Amino acid sequence: MPRRPYGGITTFSAAGAGTSTYQGTVASDLNPTTAIAGYYVDASNVYNAILRTPGGHITPVNVPGAGTGAGQGSFGITVDPAGELIGTYIDASSVSHGFLRTP
């Protein structure tokens, strides 16, 4: 379990997250078991979906068909109580699509 240096606040960053302006890790949803959906923006400004388990393990979710250029990639938006990750991805033509990842 991650350390909580700020009282009840747990901080985390995904491996591979960029460190420049508008890069880094974004948490977008928390389910009742404390799994977290989100994404990170890497140094090339590509979006990468993530699922953080209640124990603190971060799993990158690489959606087949997601683009690899700047402003493209995958976004984890929400995680349901069963641990299914729901999100969107942007393909190489900059077209958006939805996805569902089962545990």
GROMACS elastic network, one bead per residue, 0.5 to 0.9 nm:
[ bonds ]
;  ai    aj funct       b0    kb
    1     4     6  0.89800   500
    1    54     6  0.81224   500
    1    55     6  0.54255   500
    1    56     6  0.57264   500
    1    57     6  0.88407   500
    2    10     6  0.67366   500
    2    11     6  0.77144   500
    2    12     6  0.78343   500
    2    55     6  0.80590   500
    2    56     6  0.64151   500
    3     6     6  0.89011   500
    3     9     6  0.89839   500
    3    10     6  0.67228   500
    3    11     6  0.80379   500
    4     7     6  0.58345   500
    4     8     6  0.62232   500
    4     9     6  0.56504   500
    4    11     6  0.71455   500
    5     8     6  0.80419   500
    5     9     6  0.71347   500
    5    10     6  0.72397   500
    5    11     6  0.81503   500
    6     9     6  0.52536   500
    6    10     6  0.72641   500
    6    11     6  0.85467   500
    7    10     6  0.81854   500
   12    25     6  0.78775   500
   12    56     6  0.84659   500
   13    16     6  0.87234   500
   13    17     6  0.70558   500
   13    24     6  0.71781   500
   13    25     6  0.54830   500
   13    26     6  0.83991   500
   13    40     6  0.82409   500
   13    58     6  0.88389   500
   14    17     6  0.56257   500
   14    24     6  0.77716   500
   14    25     6  0.60732   500
   14    39     6  0.83016   500
   14    40     6  0.66775   500
   14    50     6  0.79545   500
   14    58     6  0.66737   500
   14    59     6  0.86574   500
   14    60     6  0.82811   500
   15    18     6  0.88762   500
   15    40     6  0.88562   500
   15    58     6  0.83799   500
   15    60     6  0.89699   500
   16    24     6  0.85752   500
   16    40     6  0.79725   500
   16    41     6  0.82829   500
   16    42     6  0.59741   500
   16    43     6  0.78703   500
   17    23     6  0.67881   500
   17    25     6  0.62103   500
   17    40     6  0.55308   500
   17    41     6  0.56000   500
   17    43     6  0.68146   500
   17    48     6  0.87911   500
   18    21     6  0.85529   500
   18    22     6  0.85497   500
   18    24     6  0.50588   500
   18    25     6  0.82537   500
   18    40     6  0.78349   500
   18    41     6  0.59962   500
   18    44     6  0.77763   500
   18    45     6  0.77604   500
   19    22     6  0.82374   500
   19    23     6  0.56976   500
   19    24     6  0.58367   500
   19    41     6  0.88768   500
   19    42     6  0.79042   500
   19    43     6  0.70051   500
   20    23     6  0.54581   500
   20    24     6  0.76642   500
   20    43     6  0.72700   500
   21    24     6  0.83682   500
   22    41     6  0.76292   500
   22    45     6  0.82240   500
   23    40     6  0.71311   500
   23    42     6  0.61955   500
   23    43     6  0.70016   500
   23    45     6  0.67855   500
   24    39     6  0.85510   500
   24    40     6  0.53580   500
   24    41     6  0.52532   500
   24    42     6  0.67454   500
   24    43     6  0.86265   500
   25    38     6  0.75866   500
   25    39     6  0.60020   500
   25    41     6  0.65455   500
   25    42     6  0.88026   500
   26    37     6  0.87092   500
   26    38     6  0.54991   500
   26    39     6  0.54100   500
   26    40     6  0.58516   500
   26    41     6  0.83072   500
   27    30     6  0.81039   500
   27    36     6  0.66086   500
   27    37     6  0.60628   500
   27    39     6  0.67147   500
   27    40     6  0.86090   500
   27    50     6  0.87815   500
   27    76     6  0.85723   500
   27    77     6  0.84756   500
   28    36     6  0.72952   500
   28    37     6  0.56688   500
   28    39     6  0.78642   500
   28    76     6  0.73303   500
   28    77     6  0.56548   500
   28    78     6  0.66172   500
   29    35     6  0.82470   500
   29    36     6  0.55616   500
   29    37     6  0.51254   500
   29    38     6  0.68175   500
   29    76     6  0.85335   500
   29    77     6  0.64953   500
   29    78     6  0.50297   500
   29    79     6  0.65333   500
   30    33     6  0.79779   500
   30    34     6  0.55937   500
   30    35     6  0.56819   500
   30    37     6  0.65345   500
   30    78     6  0.73353   500
   30    79     6  0.67885   500
   30    80     6  0.85088   500
   31    34     6  0.52204   500
   31    35     6  0.55150   500
   31    36     6  0.66172   500
   31    37     6  0.84113   500
   31    78     6  0.79852   500
   31    79     6  0.59403   500
   31    80     6  0.59213   500
   31    81     6  0.57136   500
   31    82     6  0.88696   500
   31    83     6  0.80199   500
   32    35     6  0.74934   500
   32    80     6  0.82417   500
   32    81     6  0.61379   500
   33    53     6  0.86804   500
   33    54     6  0.65771   500
   33    81     6  0.67951   500
   33    82     6  0.89460   500
   33    83     6  0.86630   500
   34    52     6  0.85895   500
   34    53     6  0.72438   500
   34    54     6  0.51066   500
   34    55     6  0.87845   500
   35    51     6  0.70844   500
   35    52     6  0.55637   500
   35    55     6  0.84214   500
   35    56     6  0.85147   500
   35    79     6  0.71323   500
   35    80     6  0.87571   500
   35    81     6  0.84604   500
   35    83     6  0.71857   500
   36    50     6  0.81865   500
   36    51     6  0.57355   500
   36    53     6  0.66280   500
   36    54     6  0.77196   500
   36    78     6  0.77575   500
   36    79     6  0.67062   500
   37    49     6  0.77904   500
   37    50     6  0.60880   500
   37    52     6  0.65199   500
   37    75     6  0.87044   500
   37    76     6  0.52466   500
   37    77     6  0.58549   500
   37    78     6  0.53013   500
   37    79     6  0.55416   500
   37    85     6  0.67382   500
   37    86     6  0.82581   500
   37    87     6  0.87835   500
   38    48     6  0.85463   500
   38    49     6  0.59132   500
   38    50     6  0.52425   500
   38    51     6  0.64206   500
   38    52     6  0.80887   500
   38    75     6  0.64996   500
   38    77     6  0.58589   500
   38    78     6  0.74643   500
   38    79     6  0.89660   500
   38    87     6  0.88487   500
   39    47     6  0.65254   500
   39    48     6  0.52232   500
   39    51     6  0.80206   500
   39    60     6  0.82160   500
   39    61     6  0.88651   500
   39    74     6  0.73782   500
   39    75     6  0.53483   500
   39    76     6  0.55903   500
   39    77     6  0.80861   500
   40    46     6  0.81882   500
   40    47     6  0.57513   500
   40    48     6  0.52874   500
   40    49     6  0.66063   500
   40    50     6  0.72860   500
   40    75     6  0.81267   500
   41    44     6  0.77905   500
   41    45     6  0.54416   500
   41    46     6  0.54739   500
   41    48     6  0.63337   500
   41    71     6  0.89549   500
   42    45     6  0.52186   500
   42    46     6  0.55509   500
   42    47     6  0.66796   500
   42    48     6  0.76079   500
   43    46     6  0.74914   500
   44    47     6  0.89408   500
   44    68     6  0.88246   500
   44    69     6  0.75304   500
   44    70     6  0.60420   500
   44    71     6  0.88976   500
   45    69     6  0.75680   500
   45    71     6  0.60290   500
   45    72     6  0.79884   500
   46    67     6  0.81878   500
   46    68     6  0.61535   500
   46    69     6  0.60132   500
   46    71     6  0.55795   500
   46    72     6  0.54890   500
   46    73     6  0.56309   500
   46    74     6  0.82796   500
   47    68     6  0.82763   500
   47    70     6  0.80161   500
   47    71     6  0.68236   500
   47    72     6  0.60465   500
   47    74     6  0.53625   500
   47    75     6  0.64354   500
   47    89     6  0.85484   500
   47    90     6  0.88927   500
   48    60     6  0.67827   500
   48    61     6  0.68256   500
   48    62     6  0.67467   500
   48    63     6  0.87421   500
   48    72     6  0.88441   500
   48    73     6  0.57882   500
   48    75     6  0.61306   500
   48    76     6  0.80097   500
   48    89     6  0.89636   500
   49    59     6  0.85237   500
   49    60     6  0.58732   500
   49    61     6  0.50835   500
   49    62     6  0.67763   500
   49    63     6  0.81618   500
   49    73     6  0.78886   500
   49    77     6  0.83374   500
   49    87     6  0.79384   500
   49    88     6  0.88073   500
   49    89     6  0.86376   500
   50    58     6  0.64892   500
   50    59     6  0.55032   500
   50    61     6  0.54486   500
   50    62     6  0.85783   500
   50    74     6  0.87225   500
   50    75     6  0.76891   500
   50    76     6  0.60024   500
   50    85     6  0.87153   500
   51    57     6  0.82031   500
   51    58     6  0.57269   500
   51    59     6  0.52383   500
   51    60     6  0.65838   500
   51    61     6  0.72900   500
   51    76     6  0.72939   500
   51    79     6  0.80300   500
   51    83     6  0.87649   500
   51    85     6  0.71836   500
   52    55     6  0.79350   500
   52    56     6  0.58907   500
   52    57     6  0.55085   500
   52    59     6  0.62502   500
   52    60     6  0.87532   500
   53    56     6  0.52390   500
   53    57     6  0.53023   500
   53    58     6  0.64905   500
   53    59     6  0.80582   500
   53    83     6  0.87649   500
   54    57     6  0.75978   500
   61    74     6  0.76873   500
   61    75     6  0.88620   500
   61    76     6  0.81851   500
   61   101     6  0.83339   500
   62    65     6  0.88621   500
   62    66     6  0.75286   500
   62    73     6  0.81644   500
   62    74     6  0.69324   500
   63    66     6  0.56601   500
   63    73     6  0.79662   500
   63    74     6  0.64843   500
   63    89     6  0.72584   500
   63    99     6  0.77749   500
   63   101     6  0.87936   500
   64    67     6  0.88311   500
   65    73     6  0.87316   500
   65    89     6  0.82083   500
   65    90     6  0.82571   500
   65    91     6  0.59321   500
   65    92     6  0.78240   500
   66    72     6  0.69799   500
   66    74     6  0.63041   500
   66    89     6  0.56858   500
   66    90     6  0.55585   500
   66    92     6  0.67282   500
   66    97     6  0.88509   500
   67    70     6  0.84981   500
   67    71     6  0.85550   500
   67    72     6  0.50392   500
   67    73     6  0.50240   500
   67    74     6  0.81917   500
   67    89     6  0.79106   500
   67    90     6  0.59528   500
   67    93     6  0.76091   500
   67    94     6  0.75136   500
   68    71     6  0.83435   500
   68    72     6  0.58667   500
   68    73     6  0.58775   500
   68    90     6  0.89607   500
   68    91     6  0.78526   500
   68    92     6  0.68057   500
   69    72     6  0.53974   500
   69    73     6  0.75211   500
   69    91     6  0.88938   500
   69    92     6  0.69829   500
   70    73     6  0.82060   500
   71    90     6  0.80101   500
   71    94     6  0.80879   500
   72    89     6  0.73093   500
   72    91     6  0.63205   500
   72    92     6  0.69374   500
   72    93     6  0.88762   500
   72    94     6  0.65550   500
   72    95     6  0.89312   500
   73    88     6  0.86015   500
   73    89     6  0.54483   500
   73    90     6  0.52532   500
   73    91     6  0.67346   500
   73    92     6  0.84780   500
   74    87     6  0.73668   500
   74    88     6  0.59552   500
   74    90     6  0.64601   500
   74    91     6  0.87717   500
   75    86     6  0.86389   500
   75    87     6  0.54855   500
   75    88     6  0.53650   500
   75    89     6  0.59698   500
   75    90     6  0.86298   500
   76    79     6  0.79893   500
   76    85     6  0.65123   500
   76    86     6  0.61312   500
   76    88     6  0.68543   500
   76    89     6  0.86936   500
   76    99     6  0.89831   500
   77    85     6  0.74354   500
   77    86     6  0.58566   500
   77    88     6  0.73743   500
   78    84     6  0.83104   500
   78    85     6  0.59904   500
   78    86     6  0.53354   500
   78    87     6  0.66727   500
   79    82     6  0.79078   500
   79    83     6  0.57466   500
   79    84     6  0.54531   500
   79    86     6  0.61146   500
   79    87     6  0.88139   500
   80    83     6  0.53803   500
   80    84     6  0.54656   500
   80    85     6  0.68414   500
   80    86     6  0.80046   500
   81    84     6  0.74767   500
   82   102     6  0.84405   500
   82   103     6  0.77567   500
   83   101     6  0.86918   500
   83   102     6  0.70410   500
   83   103     6  0.58792   500
   84   100     6  0.67412   500
   84   101     6  0.55407   500
   84   103     6  0.58033   500
   85    99     6  0.80822   500
   85   100     6  0.57305   500
   85   101     6  0.50135   500
   85   102     6  0.66108   500
   85   103     6  0.79855   500
   86    98     6  0.76099   500
   86    99     6  0.58306   500
   86   101     6  0.64521   500
   86   102     6  0.88452   500
   87    97     6  0.85663   500
   87    98     6  0.57552   500
   87    99     6  0.53381   500
   87   100     6  0.65822   500
   87   101     6  0.84921   500
   88    96     6  0.66501   500
   88    97     6  0.54381   500
   88    99     6  0.56689   500
   88   100     6  0.86186   500
   89    95     6  0.81816   500
   89    96     6  0.56047   500
   89    97     6  0.53224   500
   89    98     6  0.62138   500
   89    99     6  0.73059   500
   90    93     6  0.77768   500
   90    94     6  0.53944   500
   90    95     6  0.53327   500
   90    97     6  0.63154   500
   90    98     6  0.88550   500
   91    94     6  0.51731   500
   91    95     6  0.54625   500
   91    96     6  0.65476   500
   91    97     6  0.77479   500
   92    95     6  0.74293   500
   93    96     6  0.89370   500
